[in-house]
Amino acid sequence: MQKDRIYRVACVVGTRPEAIKMAPLILTLRADGRFAVTVLGTGQHTDMLQQALAHFDIRADVNLNIMRDRQTLDHITSAVLTGVGGVLDERPQDMILVHGDTSTTLAAAMAGFYRHIPVGHVEAGLRSHDMALPFPEEANRVLTDRLASLYFAPTGGDAENLRREGAPPERVHVTGNTVIDALLWTLGNLKRQKPSTGPELLRTLPDGAPLILMTAHRRESWGEPLRRICGAVGELLQERPGLRVLIPLHKNPTVREAIRRDLGAFAQGDAPQVLFTDPLNYPDFVSAMDRSLFILTDSGGIQEEASALRKPVLILRTLSERPEAITKGTGVLAGTEPGTILREARRLLDDEDYRQSFANRGMPFGDGTASVQIRDIIAKYLEGRA
């Protein structure tokens, strides 16, 4: 880079997953004297965003605090677009970095694009090839990639999606996913702490009690799909009285109310089978994943984290924008039909050799060096522009 030139880079985060995945990159950029980093929080998820950043000892330099009760997509998008635009006008940047596929991602990319600021898209190129699944994330990432100047693709397949859509090949880089950086960083910290760390709920379980971790929150799961998922979990619990299911409830009241309604009966008594909790902080969530026999989820990022933890994951969706989880065998596409969920869950519970085989299926989403690779690519790009 040019001697003594400091490049201003804004990292925009709005949700807990964005904060976790961007944190290693923020730390890497801040440790390099060539960059002046502004962490711009939109507050799409206010408390959960702050909690995730705090784990990495990061505080937002600016927080727009846009979150409202039962907020709509229109509100999020318009508030982020206006708010980020105002910050960029007050604090001009050489590059803006966005992550993934949230409404914050798309609106912040638009704000940068409107000001001719290069947009770097971390976790670029993921595709389900169905604009309704997941909704609205598929549209968000497709549109963000049309506005971006640099693409940081987790896998070769993601990079190929971008090139096929017309992205300049020299701007597309396969780096792995920064979520693996965050996970390995956190695991290292946990190993240095006392064995008693982790969610208090887990420490109340009998030694060796079989545990499943479940998360579900996506909009396309709302309503009947979520009822089917909960129905399958309820039937599994009736079959196996010793089984426990840990469910960190999403902040969205639509999701919380539905899961409590359908599985609340199993959370009663002196030895409840369902353990409800508010969203866990990231190290506790990593501990919960590691303690589980396997994971039931409609999350995208957990598919990646599970592969690095060598944990089987049943994907509660009909499509995944992370096909490597399926082709490499680190995940199983279970959908939302109770029969399929039950069949796959029973196999994982009853066949230990099959369950243990997931530990040998590789890490298709990176090796923990994504942040360093992205830093070097940004440095070279900005030097070329200068």
C-alpha positions in Angstrom: 0.0 0.0 0.0 1.1 3.6 -0.3 3.5 4.7 2.4 1.7 6.1 5.5 -1.7 5.8 3.7 -4.5 4.8 6.2 -7.5 3.3 4.6 -10.9 3.8 6.1 -13.1 0.7 6.2 -16.6 0.6 7.7 -17.8 -2.9 8.8 -21.6 -2.9 9.0 -23.4 -5.4 11.3 -27.0 -5.6 12.3 -27.8 -9.1 13.7 -26.1 -11.5 16.1 -24.9 -13.9 13.3 -23.4 -11.0 11.4 -21.6 -9.7 14.4 -20.1 -13.2 15.1 -19.0 -13.7 11.6 -17.6 -10.2 11.1 -15.8 -10.1 14.5 -12.7 -12.0 13.4 -12.3 -9.8 10.4 -12.8 -6.6 12.4 -10.1 -7.7 14.9 -7.8 -8.6 12.0 -8.2 -5.3 10.3 -7.9 -3.3 13.6 -4.6 -5.1 14.3 -3.2 -3.9 11.0 -2.0 -0.3 11.1 -2.9 0.3 7.5 -6.7 0.4 8.3 -8.9 2.7 10.3 -12.0 0.6 11.1 -15.5 1.9 11.9 -17.8 -0.7 13.3 -21.3 0.5 12.3 -24.1 -1.3 14.1 -27.6 -0.9 12.7 -29.3 -2.5 15.7 -31.6 -4.8 13.6 -31.2 -7.1 16.6 -30.2 -4.7 19.4 -29.4 -6.7 22.5 -28.2 -9.8 20.6 -25.9 -7.7 18.5 -24.3 -6.1 21.5 -23.9 -9.4 23.2 -22.2 -11.0 20.2 -19.7 -8.1 19.8 -18.9 -8.0 23.5 -17.7 -11.7 23.3 -14.9 -10.5 21.0 -14.3 -7.3 23.0 -15.7 -5.1 20.2 -18.0 -2.2 20.6 -19.9 -0.5 17.8 -18.5 3.0 17.0 -22.0 3.9 15.8 -25.2 2.2 16.7 -28.4 3.2 14.8 -30.7 1.3 17.2 -33.4 0.8 14.6 -35.1 -2.2 16.2 -38.8 -2.0 16.9 -41.3 -4.6 18.3 -42.6 -6.8 15.5 -40.6 -4.8 13.0 -41.4 -5.2 9.3 -38.9 -5.7 6.5 -39.9 -2.3 5.1 -38.9 -0.6 8.3 -35.6 -2.4 8.6 -34.6 -1.7 5.0 -35.6 1.9 4.9 -34.1 2.7 8.4 -30.8 1.1 7.6 -30.5 2.7 4.2 -31.2 6.2 5.6 -29.1 5.6 8.8 -26.1 4.1 7.1 -26.2 6.7 4.4 -26.1 9.5 7.0 -23.1 7.9 8.7 -21.2 7.6 5.4 -21.9 11.2 4.6 -20.4 12.2 8.0 -17.6 9.7 7.9 -16.4 9.1 4.4 -15.0 5.6 3.8 -12.7 4.0 1.3 -14.7 0.7 1.5 -17.8 -0.6 3.2 -17.9 -4.3 4.2 -21.2 -6.1 4.6 -21.9 -9.7 5.5 -24.3 -12.4 4.3 -27.9 -11.9 3.5 -29.8 -9.8 6.0 -31.9 -6.7 5.4 -29.0 -4.8 7.0 -26.7 -6.3 4.4 -28.7 -5.2 1.4 -29.6 -1.7 2.6 -26.0 -0.9 3.7 -24.7 -2.1 0.4 -27.2 0.2 -1.3 -26.1 3.2 0.8 -22.5 2.5 -0.1 -23.3 2.1 -3.8 -25.2 5.3 -3.9 -22.1 7.1 -2.7 -19.7 5.3 -5.1 -18.0 3.6 -2.1 -16.7 0.1 -3.0 -18.7 -2.6 -1.3 -17.0 -5.8 -0.1 -19.4 -8.7 0.4 -18.3 -11.2 3.0 -20.0 -14.6 2.4 -20.8 -13.8 -1.2 -22.2 -16.1 -3.8 -24.5 -18.4 -1.7 -27.5 -19.4 -3.7 -30.6 -21.6 -3.2 -31.8 -20.5 -6.7 -35.3 -19.9 -5.3 -36.1 -16.3 -4.4 -38.7 -17.5 -1.9 -36.4 -19.9 0.0 -35.0 -18.6 2.2 -37.1 -15.4 2.3 -36.0 -12.7 2.1 -32.4 -13.8 2.4 -32.0 -15.2 -1.1 -33.1 -11.9 -2.7 -30.9 -9.9 -0.3 -27.7 -11.8 -1.2 -28.4 -11.8 -5.0 -29.1 -8.0 -5.0 -26.1 -7.3 -2.7 -23.8 -9.2 -5.1 -25.0 -7.1 -8.0 -23.9 -4.0 -6.0 -20.6 -5.3 -4.7 -17.1 -4.6 -5.9 -15.3 -7.4 -4.1 -16.7 -10.9 -3.4 -15.4 -13.1 -0.6 -16.9 -16.5 -1.4 -16.7 -19.2 1.3 -16.4 -22.1 -1.2 -15.6 -22.8 -4.9 -19.2 -23.5 -5.6 -20.1 -20.0 -4.3 -17.5 -18.5 -6.5 -18.7 -20.3 -9.5 -22.3 -19.0 -8.9 -20.8 -15.4 -9.0 -18.8 -16.0 -12.1 -21.8 -17.6 -13.8 -23.9 -14.5 -13.0 -21.3 -12.2 -14.5 -19.2 -11.0 -11.6 -15.7 -10.1 -12.8 -13.5 -13.2 -12.1 -10.6 -11.1 -10.8 -12.9 -9.7 -8.1 -14.1 -13.1 -6.9 -12.0 -14.7 -4.2 -12.5 -18.0 -2.4 -11.6 -17.4 1.3 -13.6 -19.8 3.4 -16.1 -18.5 5.8 -15.2 -16.2 8.7 -17.7 -18.1 10.9 -15.0 -20.8 11.1 -12.5 -18.2 12.3 -15.0 -17.1 15.0 -15.7 -20.7 16.1 -12.1 -21.8 16.3 -11.2 -18.6 18.2 -14.0 -19.3 20.7 -13.1 -22.9 21.1 -9.6 -21.9 21.9 -10.9 -19.6 24.6 -13.2 -22.3 26.1 -10.3 -24.7 26.4 -8.4 -22.2 28.5 -11.4 -21.7 30.8 -12.7 -24.0 33.6 -14.6 -27.1 32.6 -17.7 -25.7 34.3 -18.2 -23.1 31.6 -21.3 -23.3 29.4 -25.1 -22.9 29.9 -26.3 -23.5 33.4 -29.1 -25.6 32.0 -26.7 -28.1 30.6 -25.0 -28.5 34.0 -28.3 -29.7 35.4 -28.6 -32.6 33.1 -27.8 -36.1 34.3 -24.3 -37.3 33.2 -24.5 -38.8 29.7 -28.1 -37.7 29.1 -28.7 -37.7 25.3 -29.1 -34.1 24.2 -30.3 -32.5 20.9 -29.9 -28.8 20.2 -32.8 -27.3 18.1 -33.1 -23.8 16.6 -35.8 -22.6 14.2 -36.6 -19.1 13.2 -36.7 -18.5 9.5 -39.8 -16.8 8.0 -40.5 -19.6 5.6 -40.7 -21.9 8.7 -43.5 -19.8 10.3 -46.9 -21.4 10.5 -47.5 -24.9 9.3 -43.8 -25.9 8.7 -42.9 -25.0 12.3 -45.9 -26.9 13.6 -44.7 -30.0 11.7 -41.2 -29.6 13.0 -42.4 -29.3 16.6 -44.8 -32.3 16.0 -41.9 -34.5 15.0 -39.8 -33.4 18.0 -42.8 -34.1 20.3 -43.3 -37.6 18.9 -39.5 -38.3 19.4 -39.7 -37.2 23.0 -42.7 -39.4 23.7 -40.8 -42.3 22.3 -37.7 -41.6 24.4 -38.3 -40.3 27.9 -34.6 -39.9 28.7 -34.0 -37.6 25.7 -33.5 -33.9 26.2 -33.9 -31.1 23.6 -32.4 -27.7 24.3 -34.2 -24.9 22.4 -32.8 -21.3 22.6 -35.9 -19.3 21.6 -35.5 -16.6 19.0 -36.4 -13.1 20.1 -39.2 -12.9 17.5 -42.5 -13.3 19.3 -44.1 -15.2 16.4 -41.4 -17.9 16.7 -41.3 -18.0 20.5 -45.1 -18.3 20.9 -45.4 -21.0 18.3 -42.7 -23.2 19.8 -43.9 -22.7 23.4 -47.4 -23.6 22.4 -46.4 -26.8 20.6 -43.6 -28.1 22.9 -44.4 -26.4 26.2 -45.9 -29.5 27.7 -42.5 -31.2 27.6 -40.9 -28.3 29.5 -42.9 -29.1 32.7 -42.2 -31.1 35.8 -39.1 -32.0 37.8 -37.2 -33.5 34.9 -38.4 -31.6 31.8 -37.4 -33.0 28.4 -37.5 -29.6 26.7 -35.2 -27.0 28.0 -36.2 -23.5 26.9 -33.8 -20.6 27.2 -33.4 -17.1 25.8 -30.8 -16.8 23.0 -27.4 -17.9 24.4 -24.3 -15.9 24.2 -21.9 -17.2 21.6 -19.5 -19.2 23.8 -22.5 -20.9 25.6 -24.0 -21.7 22.2 -20.7 -23.2 21.0 -20.7 -25.3 24.3 -24.3 -26.4 23.6 -23.4 -27.5 20.0 -20.4 -29.4 21.3 -22.4 -31.1 24.0 -25.2 -32.2 21.7 -25.4 -35.6 19.9 -26.7 -33.7 16.8 -28.4 -30.5 15.9 -31.8 -29.7 14.4 -31.8 -26.3 12.7 -33.1 -24.2 9.8 -30.1 -21.9 10.3 -27.5 -21.4 7.6 -24.5 -20.6 9.7 -25.0 -23.6 12.1 -24.6 -25.9 9.1 -21.1 -24.5 8.8 -20.3 -24.5 12.5 -21.5 -28.1 12.9 -19.1 -29.3 10.2 -16.2 -27.7 12.1 -17.4 -29.3 15.4 -17.8 -32.6 13.6 -21.5 -32.7 14.7 -24.3 -34.1 12.5 -26.9 -31.5 11.6 -30.5 -32.2 10.3 -31.4 -29.2 8.1 -35.0 -28.3 8.6 -35.4 -26.8 5.1 -36.3 -28.0 1.7 -33.4 -26.2 0.1 -30.0 -25.2 1.3 -27.8 -22.4 -0.1 -24.9 -24.4 1.4 -24.9 -27.5 -0.8 -21.5 -28.5 0.4 -23.0 -29.6 3.7 -25.1 -32.1 1.8 -22.6 -33.2 -0.9 -19.8 -33.6 1.7 -22.2 -35.4 4.1 -21.8 -33.1 7.1 -25.5 -32.3 7.0 -28.7 -34.1 6.1 -31.5 -32.2 4.3 -34.5 -33.3 6.5 -37.1 -30.7 5.4 -40.1 -30.1 7.5 -42.1 -33.3 7.1 -42.4 -35.2 10.4 -41.8 -38.6 8.8 -38.4 -37.6 7.4 -37.3 -35.7 10.5 -38.2 -38.7 12.7 -36.5 -41.2 10.4 -33.2 -39.3 10.3 -33.3 -38.4 14.0 -33.9 -42.0 15.0 -31.0 -43.2 12.9 -28.7 -40.7 14.5 -29.9 -41.7 18.0 -29.8 -45.5 17.4 -26.7 -46.0 15.2 -23.6 -44.7 17.0 -21.3 -45.7 14.1 -23.4 -43.7 11.7 -23.4 -40.7 14.0 -19.7 -40.9 14.6 -19.0 -41.1 10.9 -19.9 -37.4 10.6 -16.6 -36.6 12.4 -14.6 -37.8 9.4 -16.5 -35.9 6.6 -14.3 -32.8 6.5 -14.7 -29.0 6.9 -16.0 -27.7 3.6 -16.4 -24.1 4.8 -12.9 -23.1 5.6 -9.9 -23.6 7.8 -10.0 -20.5 10.1 -7.9 -18.2 7.9 -10.6 -16.4 6.0 -10.1 -13.1 7.9 -6.4 -12.9 7.1 -7.1 -13.7 3.4 -9.8 -11.0 3.2 -7.6 -8.4 4.8 -4.8 -9.0 2.3 -7.3 -8.9 -0.7 -8.7 -5.6 0.6 -5.3 -4.1 1.0 -4.3 -5.0 -2.6 -7.6 -3.7 -4.0 -7.4 -0.4 -2.2 -3.8 0.1 -3.1 -4.7 -0.4 -6.8 -7.5 2.1 -6.5 -5.1 4.6 -4.9 
